[in-house]
Amino acid sequence: MVEKGILPAGAKLKFEAARFGFTERGDDAVVSFFSTKNAALPEPDLVPAASQAAKFIKDQKLSFVKDASIINPIEQAQNPITGETQNVQSRFERFGERSGDKTAFYSSVPIGASIVKGGDVVKFGDQLQEAVDAYNRKNKSSGFAMRVSASFAPSIRQQISELQKTLLEGLLAVLVIGSIVIAVRASVITVLSMVTVILATLGVLELIGYTLNTISLFALILSLSLIVDDTIIVVEALDAQRKRKNDPDDIVKTAIGKVGRAMIAATSTAALSFAPLLFVGGILGSFIRVMPVTIISALVISLLVALIFIPFYARYIMLGKKHIGAKAEHELAADFEARVARWLVKPMLWAQHSKRKLFGVGLAAIVLSFAFIGTGGYLFRR
């Protein structure tokens, strides 16, 4: 390009891949360095101490921190008229710290920190925060301090916390609904089996090198609605057979024989439907691949747990001597379910011989449905 006159003589062309971060050079976190004694201390006067602070972070030999260095506000520039080299301040940084209802602003020098390739962002943020706290304790009397002013770790930690909460709420919902629809003991087995599936899936992800992150947790929550099918089908089959037979081995054999093939076919179909996502290439593929891996692993493990572990759990929780046969102990949930069913069917029985009554009951059901939906939408909107 120089030969063709596109670039001036002496110019050098350099290509670099774009980096995404909190600074123009792509830092994964930013630490603001400032003076606690003089909030208006000019940035050039902060540079020497900030450089020492960046060196302090590097000297900690943190396993997830690849590098830490200041973003120097002073640059050398050549005067086009005199040809002299001069120091020019090209950046003016401010750091704000809120205390009560007031915000104090300080002149600051940013220290950019980068994470090692493939490192855990949350652990990287924790290590950086520990290094900053250590510097502040050691240099409390120096009049200088550091604060982590930009990091992805807090938002990721919040997202993971919300997803974990959603996961627990899903398990609680299975426990409650299972207690009402099937039986209390059966719902305990269902939740115990689902916890086994989740823990085993997390173990598989750890073995193949995937960390617990937002995407893998989202995939686990998504797979809850899939893995619950296998567990409920087997538990329901065992619950139905325990009232007809007196031998636990015979109960398990008959129940698994009735639903085993259908479960294998259904789970295989569901797992294969996510398989094409494993072959998506490029950046998108590397980003979302953890989702099909998580869901397929959860489905396969749920099938194994349903066929192997649920019968084992059932022997101690649901297939005891008092809980099998025609004289099996009566479940409280069954009484509640029967009462609800009788209460719901009363309007239909009352209106079965009159078209007008049937129309009125149907209209009332539609109105109640819309009222229920509207109430739910109003509550979620608030």
N, C-alpha and C positions, 0 to 999 in steps of 0.2 A: 504493500500500500504506500510505503514511503517512496518507492521507485516510480509509482504512477502519479505521485503528487497528491494523493488523497490525504496523507498525514504529513505534517511538517518534519523536517530533518531532526533526528534525535528523539522523536516520539516513539514510544513503545506501546504495543497493543497487547492487552492481557484479557483473557476470557476466564470468568469465574462463574460457577453455578450459583444461582440465587439462593439465599438462605432466609428463612422466615423466623423471626424472633421479636424481641422487644426493642432491638436497636437495629440500625442500618447494617451492622455487620452480622446480625443474626444471633445475638446472645439469648440464651434460654432463661436467664434471670438477670435482674439488675439490682445492685446494692447502692444506695445513695450514701455518700460520705459527706459529712458536714461538721461545722463547728457549733458546739452547744453554748459557747461563751460569746461568740460574735456571729449572729445570724447573717450579717451582711458581709462577712469576710469574703473578699473577691476570690473567684475560682482559681486564678493563678497561684494564690497563696495556699490554696488547699492541695494543690497537685503533689508536692513532695510527701505530705502525710498520707494522702490517698494512695500513692504508689506503695508506701510501706504497708498500708492496710490490705491492698490487693496481694502483696507478697505474703502477708500473714495468712490469708485464706489459702494460698497455694501451698504454704509450708505445712498446713494441717494434713496434707496427703489424703484428702478425702477421696473415697473410692468412686464416687459418682460425679465429682467435679473435675472436668478435663482441664479447664484453664480459667483464670480470673485475672483481669487486667483493667486498668482505668481507660475510659474514653476521654482522651486528653482534650481539654477545651482550647489548648494553645497549639497553633500550627505555624510552621515556618513558611513564609511567603516571600517572593522576590519582588522588589519594587521595580516595575517595568521602566521607570524613568532613570533612577540612579543605579539600578542593578544590585542594590544592597539587599541582603537577606534580613528579614525582620520577623519577629514573633508577633503573631496576630491571634487575638481571641476569637474563635469561630463559633463557640457554643456558650450559651448562658442557661445553666440548669438551676432549677429551684425544687426544693423538697418541702412538702407540706405535711405537718403532723397535727392531728386533731386532738384537742384536750378539752373535754367538756363541750361548751358551745363556741369555742374559739379555735382557730387554726393558725399555727405558727409556721412561717415560711423561712427557709434557710437557703443560702447559696450552697450549692453542692457540686460534687464531682461524681459522676456515675461510674460504678465498677461493674463491668459486664462479666457474667459467668456462663460457661458453656458446659453441657452435660456430655458424659462419655457416650459413645455410640451404643445404642440399645439399652441405655440406662433407665432405671425407674425414676420417673419424674417426681413422684411424691417423696421418695427417699433422697433424691437430689435436693429437693427443697428443704427437707428436714436437716440434712447435713450442712447446707449453706446457712440455715438459720442458727444452727449450733455454733458454727464458726463465727458468725456475726455476734452472737451473745458472748462467746468467749473473748472476742476482741473488746467489746464494750466493758466487760468486767475487768479486763487487764488494763485498759486505758481510761478508766473512769475519771481519773484526775487530770488527764491531758487536755480536756476541753474538746476532744473530737469523738464522734460517734458514727455508727453505721446502722442503717435500717434496710431490710429487704423491701424494696419498693415495687418490684414487679416479678411475678413468678406464676407459673401455671399450676403449681402444687395446690394452693388453696381451693381453686375452682374444681380441680379434679377430685380432691378429697371430699368436697361437698357433693359432687355428683355421685361418687362411689357410696357415700353415706346414704343418699336418697335412694339409690338402687338397692342397697342392703335392706333399708327399711321396707321398700316395696316387696322384696323377696320374703321377708319375715311376715308381712301382711298377707301375702299369697298363701304361705304355709298355714297361717292362722285361719284364713278363710276356708281352706281345705279341711282343717280340723273341725270347724263349726258346722260346715255344710255336711261333711261326712257323718258327724254325730247325729244330725237331724235325719238325713236321708237313709243311712245304713244303720250304724250303731256306734256307740261310743268307743268300744274296743276296736272295732273295725277302722274307725277314723284315726285312732292312735297308731295302728299298724300302717295306715296310708301315709301319715305324716312322717313316721319313723323311716319308712321306705324311701320317701322323697328326700329326706335329709341324707340318707345313705347314698342315693344317686348323686346329689349335689356335691357331697364330700368326695366321692369317687371321681366325679367329673373334674373337680378342681385338682385332684391328684394327677389325673391324666394330663391336664393342661400344664401342670408343673413339670411333668416328665418330658413332655415334648417341647418345652421352652417358652410357653406362653404365660405371661404374668396376669394377675388379677387386675383388670382395668375396667374402664367404663364400658367398652364394647363387649368384653367377655361376661360382665355382670348382666348387661342388657340381654345378651344371648341366653344366659341362664334363666332370666325372668321369662323370656319368650318361650323357652323350652318347658317351663312349668306346666303350661296348658297341654303340652304333648306327653310329658312323662307321667302326668297324673292319670292318663287313660289306662296304661298298663297296670298301675297299682290298684286303681279302683275296680277294674274288671276282675282281677284275681281275688281281691278282697271280697267283692260281691259274690263271686262264685263260691268261695269258701264259706261265706256267711249263709248262702242258700243251702249248701250241702250239710252243714253242721246240724241243721234242724231235722235232717232226714236220716242221718247215719250216726253210729255210735263209735266207730273206729277212726281215730285221727288219720291214720295212714290211708284208709279207704277214702276219707273226705278229701284229702289232698290229691290223691290219684284221680278221683273222679272230677274234681274241680279243674285241675290243670288239663286233664284230657278233653274237657268240653271247650275250654277257651284258648288253649296253648297255640294251636295252629293259626287261629284267627289273629291272635296277638302278634305272632311272628310275621305274618303277612302284612298286617297294618303297620307295624313298626318299621319293617324293611322298606315299605313304600314311602313312609314319611322321611326316613333317612336318605333314601335315594333322591327324593325331590330336592334336597339341599346340596347334593353332591356336585351339580354343575358349578356352584359358587366356588368350589375349590380350585377350579381351573381358570378363574378370571385373572388376567395378567395385568402388568403395569402397576402403578402406584395404588390404584383402586383395589386391585387384587390383594396386595400386601396389607392393605388397610382393613379389608373386611374378611379376610380369610379366617380370622379367629372366630367369626360368627358361625359359619357352617361347621368348623371343627368342633366348636363347643356343643352345638345342637346335635350333631350326629353322634358325638361321644355320649351325650346325655341320653339319647334315645337307645343306643345299644346297651348302655349300662342299666337303664331302666328296665329293659327287657330281661336282662340277666337277674336283676334284683327281684323282679316280679316272679320269675320262675324258680329262683333258688332261695332268696332271703325271706320273701314274704311267707312261704310255707314254714320256714324256720321260726320267724317271729310269731306266726299264728299258733304254733304248738304251745307256746308259753302264755300267750295273751288271749287267744280266742277259742282254742280247742281243748281247754281243760275239761275235766269230768263234769263239772257243773254247767258247761256251756255247749254241750253237744247232746244230740238225741231229742226225742219228742218232749222230754221233761227238762229241756234246757232252761237255764236261768233267764227270766224275762228281762229284756232291755228296756230301760226307762225311755230311751229315744223312740222305741217302737210305739209306746203308748202316746207320746206326744205327736208322732207322725200320724197315727190313726185318728187322733182328735182333730188335727188340722185338716186331714182329708175329709172327715165327716162334716166339718164346718164348711168347707169349700163346696161340697157336693149338695148341701141342703137347698140352696137357691135353684139348682138345676132340677132336683127332684120335685120341688114345689111347683115349678113351671113346666114340667114335662108334658102335661096334658092340655096346655093352652098356648096357642101361638102368640097371643098378646103378652102373656107372661114371659114366654121365651124371648120375645123381642125386647121386653123391658129389662130382663136380666142381661141380655147381650149388650144393650145400650149402656147399662150401668157399668158393665165390665170395661167397655171402651172408654167411658168417661174416667173411671178410676185409673186406667192405664195411662191416659194422657196426663192426669193429675200427678201420678207417680213420676212420670218422665219430667214434667215441668218442675216439680219440687226438687228432683235431683239436679236438673240443670241450674236452678236458682241457687242451690246450696254450693255447687261447684263454681258458679260464677262469682260468688262472694268470696 
